[in-house]
Amino acid sequence: MAWSIADVARMSGVTSRTLRHYDEIGLLPPAWTAGSGHRYYEESQLLRLQQILLMRELDVGLREIQAALDGEADRVAVLREHHARLLAERNRLGTLARTVARTIASLESGSESESGSEDRKNMVKINRPENLFEGFQPDPGLEAETQARYPEAYEQSRQAVEALTPETSEQWQREVTAQMIRFAEFMAAGTPAGDPAVQAEVDVHYQDVCRFWTPNAEAYRGLAATYADDPRFRQNFDAIAEGLAEYLRDAMGVYADARLS
């Protein structure tokens, strides 16, 4: 059985113009074309159109869709990637909705009620120190553990640190502090750790770490855990915004899984 382009447009909600465009780019050719030039589609084309529309709902680009449907890309991998993106977007919108709800409640109350105090307590406060590492001394026990687990990386890092002058060391620390403030701003806005913008910032962090040593996925996750678990690191990060150490750990973990594994 075959359906005309008008039939397919009516059934699917896709305009005839769009169907003709899909034909022109090779994404959805008709089963056959009559001598009059009218396009006709059979069941296999309708099933392909269904998959195209599903991927379009997931905001997959036409080139990616064609590569997936033609076997040039792993269709499941493409769908998983965009499913993860949708979940992250859902979480981000949920967080923003809760933030707006708290703001509305605070504005409507206009008083120091118990619920209003709780709303204010839950808001993220960002401090902006010039250098959060000033006077910071790493835990000797942690340093020894790092040396034992990653001897080559430890030596590479030690040499790179010793090559820094006091001036370049302070400048580097200030740059890292500025980056931590940017992470805190993402956290305060409710941006998920896996959001592309956050992951772009994590990539800057990773490249900066690579100035001193090049961690693999396991080592980078270990560094992330140190930020959250070691009291001295955690205190410094949370001095910028409470919860920053855990947020950074989660963002680095996403990066390690996606880019370093």
Backbone torsions as a table, in degrees:
resi	resn	phi	psi	omega
1	MET	NA	141.8	-178.6
2	ALA	-128.9	151.0	179.7
3	TRP	-123.4	142.2	177.8
4	SER	-73.1	166.5	178.9
5	ILE	-61.8	-32.2	177.6
6	ALA	-67.9	-39.2	177.7
7	ASP	-62.6	-46.1	-178.5
8	VAL	-63.8	-41.0	178.6
9	ALA	-61.4	-41.5	-178.9
10	ARG	-68.1	-41.0	-177.7
11	MET	-70.7	-38.9	-171.2
12	SER	-95.7	-22.0	-174.6
13	GLY	84.2	1.7	177.0
14	VAL	-88.8	133.0	-176.8
15	THR	-68.9	154.4	176.7
16	SER	-59.4	-35.0	179.2
17	ARG	-62.9	-42.1	178.8
18	THR	-65.9	-40.8	178.8
19	LEU	-62.9	-39.0	177.2
20	ARG	-65.4	-37.4	177.6
21	HIS	-64.8	-42.0	177.4
22	TYR	-60.3	-35.6	177.5
23	ASP	-67.9	-44.1	-176.5
24	GLU	-63.5	-33.8	-179.0
25	ILE	-92.9	2.4	176.8
26	GLY	81.7	10.2	-178.9
27	LEU	-79.1	-39.6	-178.6
28	LEU	-144.4	77.3	174.9
29	PRO	-69.7	147.5	176.6
30	PRO	-70.4	165.3	177.0
31	ALA	-65.2	-38.1	176.8
32	TRP	-164.5	162.2	-179.4
33	THR	-122.1	128.4	-179.4
34	ALA	-71.3	165.6	179.4
35	GLY	-60.8	-24.5	178.0
36	SER	-77.0	-8.5	-178.3
37	GLY	94.8	-3.3	179.7
38	HIS	-74.5	136.2	-179.5
39	ARG	-89.0	142.5	178.3
40	TYR	-130.6	140.8	-174.7
41	TYR	-120.1	142.2	176.6
42	GLU	-109.4	-175.4	-172.8
43	GLU	-59.0	-40.1	-178.0
44	SER	-63.5	-36.0	178.0
45	GLN	-70.3	-35.5	178.0
46	LEU	-66.2	-39.0	177.9
47	LEU	-65.5	-38.8	177.9
48	ARG	-65.8	-39.5	178.4
49	LEU	-63.6	-38.9	177.5
50	GLN	-58.7	-43.0	179.5
51	GLN	-68.5	-36.5	177.2
52	ILE	-61.6	-46.3	-178.3
53	LEU	-65.8	-36.2	177.2
54	LEU	-62.1	-47.3	-179.2
55	MET	-67.6	-33.5	177.1
56	ARG	-65.2	-36.2	176.1
57	GLU	-62.2	-29.4	178.0
58	LEU	-87.3	7.2	176.7
59	ASP	67.6	30.9	175.4
60	VAL	-83.5	137.5	180.0
61	GLY	-70.0	157.3	-176.9
62	LEU	-62.2	-37.8	179.1
63	ARG	-65.4	-40.8	177.7
64	GLU	-64.9	-39.8	178.7
65	ILE	-61.9	-46.9	-178.2
66	GLN	-63.2	-40.7	179.0
67	ALA	-63.4	-39.6	-179.5
68	ALA	-68.8	-45.2	-177.0
69	LEU	-71.1	-29.5	-179.5
70	ASP	-89.3	5.3	175.5
71	GLY	83.3	7.5	179.1
72	GLU	-82.9	-12.2	177.7
73	ALA	-140.0	157.6	178.9
74	ASP	-74.5	110.7	-175.2
75	ARG	-61.8	-41.0	-179.7
76	VAL	-64.8	-41.1	179.7
77	ALA	-63.1	-40.1	178.4
78	VAL	-62.7	-45.2	-179.4
79	LEU	-66.8	-39.0	178.5
80	ARG	-62.5	-41.9	179.9
81	GLU	-60.0	-45.0	-176.7
82	HIS	-78.6	-26.0	172.9
83	HIS	-64.3	-43.9	178.3
84	ALA	-62.5	-38.1	178.5
85	ARG	-64.6	-40.0	178.8
86	LEU	-65.2	-41.4	178.6
87	LEU	-63.6	-41.3	178.6
88	ALA	-63.8	-39.9	179.1
89	GLU	-67.1	-38.3	177.2
90	ARG	-61.3	-43.8	179.5
91	ASN	-64.1	-40.9	-179.4
92	ARG	-63.2	-45.3	-179.0
93	LEU	-66.3	-36.1	177.0
94	GLY	-62.6	-42.4	179.1
95	THR	-65.5	-42.7	178.7
96	LEU	-63.2	-39.0	179.3
97	ALA	-63.0	-41.3	178.9
98	ARG	-66.0	-37.7	178.7
99	THR	-63.5	-45.4	179.0
100	VAL	-63.4	-39.4	179.7
101	ALA	-62.6	-41.1	178.2
102	ARG	-64.9	-39.4	179.7
103	THR	-64.3	-43.4	178.4
104	ILE	-60.6	-46.2	-179.7
105	ALA	-60.8	-40.0	-179.5
106	SER	-66.5	-42.3	-179.2
107	LEU	-68.6	-37.0	-178.1
108	GLU	-72.7	-34.5	-177.9
109	SER	-72.7	-48.8	179.8
110	GLY	59.9	20.5	-177.5
111	SER	-139.8	173.7	179.8
112	GLU	-93.5	47.1	179.3
113	SER	-69.6	165.5	-178.4
114	GLU	-61.9	-42.2	-179.6
115	SER	-68.1	-37.4	178.3
116	GLY	-64.7	-39.2	177.1
117	SER	-63.0	-38.2	179.1
118	GLU	-65.5	-40.8	177.7
119	ASP	-59.3	-45.4	-178.6
120	ARG	-66.2	-35.0	-179.5
121	LYS	-65.0	-33.0	-176.8
122	ASN	-81.1	-11.3	179.5
123	MET	-73.8	142.1	-177.7
124	VAL	-80.5	124.6	176.9
125	LYS	-103.5	126.6	-177.5
126	ILE	-106.1	121.0	171.4
127	ASN	-92.7	154.1	-175.0
128	ARG	-128.0	71.3	177.3
129	PRO	-70.4	153.3	177.1
130	GLU	-71.9	-35.2	-176.1
131	ASN	-151.1	100.0	-176.6
132	LEU	-74.5	-12.4	-178.8
133	PHE	-95.9	1.9	-176.7
134	GLU	-60.8	123.3	179.7
135	GLY	75.9	8.2	-176.7
136	PHE	-81.0	130.8	177.3
137	GLN	-120.2	117.5	-179.7
138	PRO	-60.5	155.2	178.6
139	ASP	-66.3	122.4	179.3
140	PRO	-58.2	-35.0	178.7
141	GLY	-64.6	-41.0	177.6
142	LEU	-65.0	-40.2	179.0
143	GLU	-62.3	-40.8	178.8
144	ALA	-66.5	-39.5	178.8
145	GLU	-64.4	-41.7	178.3
146	THR	-62.5	-42.4	179.2
147	GLN	-61.9	-38.3	-179.1
148	ALA	-71.8	-39.5	-175.6
149	ARG	-81.6	-37.2	-176.5
150	TYR	-130.0	70.0	-173.3
151	PRO	-61.0	-42.5	-179.2
152	GLU	-66.7	-44.9	179.7
153	ALA	-64.3	-39.2	179.7
154	TYR	-61.6	-44.4	-178.4
155	GLU	-67.3	-40.9	178.0
156	GLN	-60.9	-44.0	179.8
157	SER	-66.0	-42.8	-178.7
158	ARG	-59.8	-43.8	-179.7
159	GLN	-65.7	-39.6	-179.7
160	ALA	-66.2	-39.8	179.8
161	VAL	-67.2	-42.0	-179.3
162	GLU	-65.3	-25.3	179.8
163	ALA	-76.6	-13.2	179.6
164	LEU	-75.1	138.5	171.3
165	THR	-82.6	162.5	176.4
166	PRO	-53.9	-37.8	-178.7
167	GLU	-68.6	-47.3	-178.8
168	THR	-69.0	-31.7	177.6
169	SER	-65.6	-44.1	179.7
170	GLU	-65.7	-40.4	179.1
171	GLN	-62.8	-42.1	179.0
172	TRP	-63.2	-42.1	180.0
173	GLN	-63.5	-38.6	179.0
174	ARG	-66.4	-37.8	178.2
175	GLU	-64.6	-41.1	178.0
176	VAL	-64.5	-40.5	178.4
177	THR	-61.7	-42.9	178.6
178	ALA	-61.5	-37.6	178.3
179	GLN	-67.7	-39.5	178.1
180	MET	-62.0	-34.5	176.6
181	ILE	-65.3	-38.5	177.5
182	ARG	-64.3	-41.2	175.8
183	PHE	-60.7	-41.2	179.7
184	ALA	-63.0	-36.2	178.5
185	GLU	-66.3	-39.7	174.4
186	PHE	-60.5	-45.4	-178.9
187	MET	-62.0	-44.4	-179.0
188	ALA	-64.1	-30.6	179.3
189	ALA	-80.7	-4.8	-179.4
190	GLY	79.7	19.3	-179.4
191	THR	-74.4	125.8	-179.2
192	PRO	-60.6	151.0	-179.4
193	ALA	-60.5	-27.4	-178.9
194	GLY	-90.1	1.7	-179.9
195	ASP	-60.0	140.6	-178.7
196	PRO	-53.6	-36.7	-179.8
197	ALA	-67.3	-39.8	177.8
198	VAL	-66.9	-42.6	-178.9
199	GLN	-66.5	-30.3	174.5
200	ALA	-65.1	-38.4	177.4
201	GLU	-69.0	-37.0	176.7
202	VAL	-63.4	-37.1	178.4
203	ASP	-62.0	-39.0	175.5
204	VAL	-61.8	-42.5	178.6
205	HIS	-61.4	-45.8	-178.7
206	TYR	-62.3	-44.0	179.8
207	GLN	-63.1	-33.5	177.8
208	ASP	-69.0	-41.1	176.2
209	VAL	-59.4	-36.9	-178.7
210	CYS	-66.5	-12.0	172.2
211	ARG	-64.3	-26.0	-174.9
212	PHE	-109.7	-38.5	174.6
213	TRP	-162.9	162.2	-174.1
214	THR	-112.9	95.3	-177.8
215	PRO	-77.3	142.5	169.3
216	ASN	-83.0	-173.1	-175.8
217	ALA	-60.0	-45.6	-178.5
218	GLU	-62.7	-44.0	-177.9
219	ALA	-67.9	-37.9	-179.5
220	TYR	-68.2	-39.0	174.4
221	ARG	-64.6	-36.3	177.1
222	GLY	-64.0	-40.6	176.5
223	LEU	-62.6	-42.0	179.2
224	ALA	-61.5	-41.5	178.8
225	ALA	-65.4	-35.5	178.0
226	THR	-62.6	-41.7	178.4
227	TYR	-56.3	-39.5	-175.5
228	ALA	-87.2	-30.8	-171.5
229	ASP	-96.5	-33.4	-179.5
230	ASP	-74.7	122.6	-173.5
231	PRO	-57.0	-36.5	-176.3
232	ARG	-71.0	-44.0	176.2
233	PHE	-62.6	-48.8	-176.2
234	ARG	-59.0	-41.8	-179.9
235	GLN	-61.0	-41.8	-179.2
236	ASN	-67.6	-44.6	-180.0
237	PHE	-66.7	-43.7	-178.8
238	ASP	-71.3	-13.6	173.6
239	ALA	-66.8	-26.2	175.5
240	ILE	-77.9	-48.6	176.8
241	ALA	-159.1	131.8	-179.0
242	GLU	-61.5	129.7	-179.0
243	GLY	95.8	-4.2	-176.8
244	LEU	-63.9	-39.0	-178.4
245	ALA	-60.0	-43.4	180.0
246	GLU	-70.5	-38.2	178.6
247	TYR	-62.6	-43.8	179.3
248	LEU	-65.4	-40.7	177.3
249	ARG	-58.4	-45.0	-178.5
250	ASP	-65.5	-42.3	-179.1
251	ALA	-65.5	-40.4	178.1
252	MET	-68.0	-34.2	177.6
253	GLY	-64.7	-41.4	176.2
254	VAL	-60.5	-43.8	-179.4
255	TYR	-63.2	-44.4	-178.9
256	ALA	-61.8	-41.9	-179.6
257	ASP	-67.5	-40.2	-174.2
258	ALA	-84.8	-34.5	-171.2
259	ARG	-111.2	-23.0	-172.2
260	LEU	-113.9	-12.5	-177.4
261	SER	-82.2	NA	NA
